[in-house]
Amino acid sequence: LRHVEHKTWKFQLKGEDHIVRLDWTYWGGRREVFVDGQQRHESIIPMRWRSSQVFELEGSHCVVTTEPTGLMSPKFRISLEIDGEGIKPQPGSSFWEG
């Protein structure tokens, strides 16, 4: 079973439009972060549900985080923060969201 979760955020930063996308292979643990179509992070952490991917954009500190909503929950909170401020994801970009 190979399930890939996709999460997308569209926003403006310092007057420029940007798109950040997380592709996460749930069971295999592969995480890829794309910024404006260019891969900025790749890691493989099997069976680890909580993780953070850090990158810089326009001089700002960005973090994509995945974490379960509860101890045994099948739902996840997947978020993007830029300089500590949460960015709202595109509607319908995740069906696992809790």
VENDA-V504090 format. One record per backbone hydrogen bond with DSSP energy under -0.5 kcal/mol. CO is the residue of the C=O (numbers start at 1). NH is the residue of the N-H. E is the energy in kcal/mol with one decimal. If there is no record, write none. Layout:
# VENDA-V504090
co:nh:e
CO:NH:E
CO:NH:E
This chain:
# VENDA-V504090
co:nh:e
1:3:-0.5
2:4:-0.5
3:5:-0.6
3:26:-1.9
5:24:-2.8
7:22:-2.8
8:90:-3.1
9:20:-2.5
11:18:-2.8
13:16:-1.5
16:13:-2.7
18:11:-2.2
19:36:-3.4
20:9:-2.8
21:34:-2.8
22:7:-2.1
22:24:-0.5
23:32:-2.5
24:5:-3.3
24:26:-1.0
25:29:-2.6
27:47:-0.8
29:45:-2.0
30:25:-2.8
31:43:-2.0
32:23:-2.6
32:34:-0.5
33:40:-3.6
33:41:-1.4
34:21:-2.5
34:36:-0.5
35:38:-1.9
38:35:-2.9
41:33:-2.1
43:31:-3.0
45:48:-1.3
47:49:-0.6
49:51:-0.5
51:66:-2.4
52:54:-0.5
53:64:-2.7
55:62:-2.8
57:60:-2.5
60:57:-2.1
60:62:-0.5
61:83:-3.4
62:55:-2.2
63:65:-0.5
63:81:-2.3
64:53:-2.9
65:79:-2.4
66:51:-2.2
67:77:-3.4
70:73:-0.9
75:69:-2.2
76:78:-0.6
76:98:-1.2
77:67:-1.8
77:79:-0.5
79:65:-2.5
80:87:-2.6
81:63:-2.3
82:85:-1.9
85:82:-2.6
87:80:-0.5
90:93:-1.5
96:76:-1.7
